[in-house]
Amino acid sequence: MNLQLDFPAVLERWPSFLAGAALTLELAFFATVLGALLGTLAAVGRGTRNSLIAGACKVYVETIRNTPLLVQIFLVYFGLASLGLKYSAFTVAVAALTINVGAYTAEIMRAGFEAIPRGQIEAAEGLALSRLQIYWHIILLPAIEKVYPALTSQFVLLMLASSVCSQISAEELTAVANYIQSDTYRAFETYIIVAVLYVILSLVMRAGFWSLGLVLFPRRRRLGTPL
Amino acid sequence: MGGHLNINHLMFLGQGALWTIGLSVIALIGGGIVGFVIALARISPLKFVRIASAVYVQLVQGTPLLVILFLGYFGLAAIGLKVSPLAAAGASLTLYVAAYLGEIWRGCIQSVPKPQWEAAEGLALSRTQRMMKVILPQAIRIATPPTVGFMVQIIKNTSLASVVGFVELMRSGQIVNNSLFEPFAIYAIIAVTYFAMCYPLSLFSQRLERRMGRGRSNLAPA
């Protein structure tokens, strides 16, 4: 076996790698924001007394959590196309990732809601807070604070999972790698570089979420509980 | 546009589904063996072993499975090692699953209550005896629900093996679609099939978790 690695030949394509990494982060950002909203709504919906809404939310969460992301992406991609709707690969990718991460967020948020002690809500009612105030101050914000670590690792996993979007030709990092390796015939070096870039991206995201947590939850910082 | 979905197509999809199960079993067994070693290495008394295994876990958990698969298939081929899609997929999934199972199991081993470790030490059991006779039997109980839950992830992740040309359920769906061109219907069938494999496992994992919660509520620290 003659093993000759030539990293410089691949590294000179760094502008493409950088553009791919930027698009991966962009995908992850939009899907995280939209997915967090969708997931929170689904978690709230699952807790309502209306059995139709609760049932629909349960079906959504269980369906998404028990099928592969790749299949979901193809279903959204071809589903929209068969309805005659034409969107860019980026839009389809954001939509599919949002639907996917929304289900996982819903499950995490539900655990957060269940961890709110009943007495807190009763106390808030006793203090004559309105229902909206109770939901916001007593249930939603403390729940997010409780599950923040689980949420953030889910969002990092989402960023990694966005690599699957290369299969519908969204030009993110993995798609860029596929293109460069077929152009340079240096598959090993290319994928090693991309793997390192993903590790860096996930470390950057973790650090970002950690700092965000310090800003968002000063109480947690004061108590010294780990984020 | 080549006719309609018929029994032959369904048979082909069924065969793909069997390969999905086969690949999942390979990944579970391979990843389980390596993952067990990782779990023990993560709590080894040797600092070097602890750091090396932690670095391995961080690297694998920071890389998408898709990239690991490409590295195993195209990457090894490019440096002169020709591997079959099955070997590439099996090896990549093994490395990937090992990092996650290793972390899950480490947590389970460490969540065996501290007095158990101290009592075993007090009875003058060697480190191996303490592990095999006291800690692991209890850790296995704690580890069962999350492991069953992770099997769902393994089944779903085998779908990525389709991109290196391994004909499992996803790939067989793509092949059928190439001849029929009814993507929405075919991928819906694929999704339902995956759901039928994963959902029973999810329910089973939830049930195990609830049962454990009842039995151990006064034992396990959170």
Interface residues (C-beta under 8 A of the other chain):
Chain A: M1 N2 L3 L5 E62 T63 R65 N66 T67 P68 L69 L70 V71 Q72 F74 L75 F78 G79 A81 S82 L160 A161 S162 S163 V164 S166 Q167 T174 A177 N178 Q181 Y185 R186 A187 F188 T190 Y191 I192 V194 A195 Y198 V199 S202 L203
Chain B: Q58 L59 Q61 G62 T63 P64 L65 L66 V67 I68 F70 L71 F74 G75 L76 A77 A78 I79 G80 L81 V152 K156 N157 S159 L160 S162 V163 M170 P183 F184 Y187 A188 I190 A191 Y194 F195 C198 Y199 S202
